[in-house]
Amino acid sequence: IVSGVSAMDDPKQLISRFVEELWNERRLDVADAIFAKDCVTHQLRSGMPADAVPRGPQVIKEHVAGWIASFPDLRFSIEQMLSEGDRVVTQLLMEGTHQGAWLGIPASGKKMQIRMFTVHRVVQDKIVEDWVLVESLGVFQQLGVVPNTADLVGNFLRQQSNC
């Protein structure tokens, strides 16, 4: 074992399993096999601290189920994946149609497509920690909740010139 990673299993295979089986195939039971009970996540958001939040198998199942309820056709595609030691860095494309309420936003029927980056730390064939950066603004813009970036900047500049 090197840095807690099983020499027999490539940690990239575990992350591929997370994406394909848990998310894309909706096999929520896979969470029990691949997540440590004391796993923590760091959700990276602009201007916010990346505090460690408990995210063991049960929390993961609820998280995935919530997304699927709101975006029933949700699908992830792995665009890039790199690993070194016990860390796996993944660039993902997330696509789905907003067909159920999500974060208090009523179903819009709109499609969204965003990219996200994750870093997973794998120890003894389990995900024990992750860092997640999601293009959240893009989701809200595509659902029509927030204006697109060009409009936001344009509005800001117009307000500044009127001061």
C-alpha positions in Angstrom: 0.0 0.0 0.0 1.3 3.4 -1.0 -0.2 6.5 0.8 -3.2 4.3 1.8 -4.1 3.4 -1.8 -4.5 -0.3 -2.6 -1.7 -1.3 -5.0 -4.2 -3.8 -6.6 -6.8 -1.2 -7.6 -6.2 2.0 -9.5 -8.1 4.8 -7.6 -9.3 6.1 -11.0 -11.4 2.9 -11.3 -13.2 3.7 -8.0 -14.0 7.2 -9.2 -15.2 5.9 -12.6 -17.5 3.5 -10.6 -18.8 6.5 -8.6 -19.7 8.4 -11.8 -21.0 5.5 -13.9 -22.7 3.2 -11.4 -23.9 5.6 -8.7 -24.8 8.6 -10.8 -25.5 7.4 -14.3 -26.9 3.9 -13.5 -28.7 5.2 -10.4 -27.3 2.4 -8.3 -27.4 4.1 -4.9 -26.3 1.0 -3.0 -22.8 1.5 -4.6 -22.3 4.3 -2.1 -21.9 1.8 0.7 -19.1 0.0 -1.2 -17.1 3.1 -2.3 -17.5 5.7 0.4 -16.0 5.6 3.9 -18.5 6.1 6.7 -16.5 9.2 7.8 -16.0 10.7 4.4 -16.0 14.5 4.3 -16.5 16.9 1.4 -15.3 20.4 0.8 -17.8 22.2 -1.5 -15.8 25.0 -3.1 -17.9 28.1 -3.6 -16.8 31.6 -4.6 -16.1 33.7 -1.6 -17.1 31.0 0.9 -14.9 28.8 3.2 -14.4 25.2 2.0 -15.3 23.7 5.4 -15.3 19.9 5.7 -18.9 18.6 5.8 -19.6 14.9 6.7 -20.7 13.0 3.6 -20.8 9.3 4.2 -22.7 6.7 2.2 -26.2 7.7 3.4 -25.6 11.4 2.8 -24.3 10.6 -0.7 -27.4 8.5 -1.5 -29.7 11.3 -0.4 -27.7 13.8 -2.4 -27.8 11.8 -5.6 -31.5 11.0 -5.1 -32.3 14.7 -4.7 -30.5 15.6 -7.9 -32.2 12.8 -9.8 -35.6 13.8 -8.5 -35.1 17.3 -9.9 -33.1 16.3 -13.1 -34.4 12.8 -13.9 -32.2 12.5 -17.1 -29.1 13.8 -15.3 -25.9 12.3 -16.8 -22.2 12.8 -16.1 -19.4 12.3 -18.7 -15.8 12.1 -17.6 -13.8 14.4 -19.8 -10.4 14.1 -18.0 -9.1 12.1 -15.1 -5.6 12.2 -13.5 -4.3 10.5 -10.5 -1.3 10.6 -8.3 -0.9 8.7 -5.0 -4.2 8.7 -3.2 -5.7 11.7 -5.2 -7.8 11.6 -8.3 -8.7 14.8 -10.2 -11.6 14.6 -12.5 -13.2 17.1 -15.0 -16.8 16.2 -15.6 -19.6 17.4 -17.9 -23.0 17.3 -16.1 -26.2 17.5 -18.3 -29.8 17.2 -17.4 -33.3 18.7 -17.8 -34.9 20.6 -14.8 -38.1 18.6 -14.4 -38.6 18.9 -10.6 -38.2 21.5 -7.9 -34.6 22.1 -7.0 -33.3 24.4 -4.2 -36.8 25.9 -4.1 -36.7 26.7 -7.9 -39.8 25.2 -9.6 -39.3 22.9 -12.5 -38.5 24.9 -15.6 -38.2 22.2 -18.2 -34.9 23.8 -19.2 -31.8 21.9 -20.1 -28.6 22.6 -18.3 -25.0 21.6 -19.1 -22.1 22.5 -16.8 -18.6 21.4 -16.0 -17.3 20.6 -12.6 -13.9 19.5 -11.2 -13.4 17.1 -8.3 -10.5 15.9 -6.3 -11.1 12.6 -4.5 -8.8 11.2 -1.8 -8.9 7.4 -1.8 -7.7 5.2 1.1 -8.0 1.4 1.2 -10.4 1.4 -1.7 -12.8 4.0 -0.2 -13.4 7.6 -0.9 -12.5 9.4 2.3 -12.5 13.0 1.3 -13.3 15.2 -1.7 -13.2 18.7 -3.0 -15.9 19.8 -5.5 -16.0 22.9 -7.7 -19.2 23.2 -9.6 -20.0 25.9 -12.2 -23.0 26.8 -10.0 -23.6 30.2 -11.6 -24.0 28.4 -15.0 -26.7 26.2 -13.6 -28.7 29.2 -12.3 -28.2 31.1 -15.5 -29.3 28.2 -17.7 -32.4 27.7 -15.5 -33.3 31.4 -16.0 -32.9 32.3 -12.3 -29.9 34.7 -12.9 -29.1 36.7 -16.0 -26.2 35.6 -18.2 -22.8 37.0 -17.3 -22.7 39.5 -20.1 -26.0 41.0 -19.0 -24.8 41.1 -15.3 -21.7 42.9 -16.2 -23.5 45.2 -18.6 -26.1 46.1 -15.9 -23.3 46.7 -13.4 -21.4 49.0 -15.8 -24.5 51.0 -16.6 -25.2 51.5 -12.9 -21.7 52.7 -12.3 -21.8 55.2 -15.2 -25.1 56.6 -13.8 -23.5 57.3 -10.4 
